[in-house]
């Protein structure tokens, strides 16, 4: 009985570890897929603002 309980415990731990190993990259991927477009957009906006500012400065 003691041995069986140990095996069940080990199986449970390994199952938790497996789910973590599978879930963590998915969560990281989701976070990146949410953050990256935002970062790209903000960079593009900053670039646009700089370009517009430069053009206005040249006109003046």
N, C-alpha and C positions, 0 to 999 in steps of 0.2 A: 504493500500500500504506500509506504514512504517513498519507494523508488518511483512508483507510478506518479505520485504527486510531483516529484522532482521533474520528471519528464514533461508533465503537463505544464509546469511552471516554465521550463526551458522553451517549450513550444510557444507558449504565450509571449515570452520575452522576445523570441526570434520573430514572431509574427508582428509584434509592435515595432521592432527594429526595421523589418522589411517595409511596413507601411510608412514609417518615417522616411526611410531611404527613397521610397517611391513618391511620397507626398511633398517632401521638402523641395526637390528640384522643380516640381510642378508649380508650387507656390512662388518660388524664386522666378520662374519663367513668367508667371502671370504678373508679378510685380514689375518685372523688367518690361513686359509688353505694355504695361500701363504707363510706366515712367518714361521709357525711351521716346515714344511719340511726343510726350509733353516736353522733354528736354530738347528734342529736335525742333519742335515748334517755337520754344522760347529762344533758341539759338537763331532760328530763321527770323523771328520778330526783331531781335536785337540787331541782326545784320541789316534788316530793312530800315530800322530806325537810323543806324549809322549811315547807310547809303543816302537816305533822304536828307539827313543833317548835312552830309558832305555836299550834296547837290545845292541845297539852300545856301550854304556858305560860299560856294563857287559863284552862284548868281549874285550874291551881295558883293 
